[in-house]
Amino acid sequence: MNKKKGFTLIELLVVIAIIAVLMAVLMPALNVVREQARGIACMSNQKTIGLAYVMYAEDNDGQWATDHVGPWPDCYTWRALLNDYANATDIFTCPSATYSY
């Protein structure tokens, strides 16, 4: 008898179905992990902004960046003042945000 080696169509479809079921089970868990990673990135951005403020104050005789632009500065003014201390421009944008400045 001449027996061919390889997969039949049924076996291939069963393997694809098993992979599809596993992906359907794992996708919600991956979304949770992705959102946790975005939260960690947001905390890192906040830490970078805080360190930039402290470095700015140390270089400017204890004056905070908000002291130079009024009580409610906008984000663009903060970026301009802190650009020398935090060169990353994306630290002012939330990683989970669907918008950008």
Buried (B, 14 or more C-beta within 10 A) or exposed (E): EEEEEEEEEEEEEEEEEEEEEEEEEEEEEEEEEEEEEBEEBBEEBEEBBEEBBEBBBEEEEEEEBBEEBEEEBEEEBBBEBBEEBBEEEEBBBBBEEEEEE
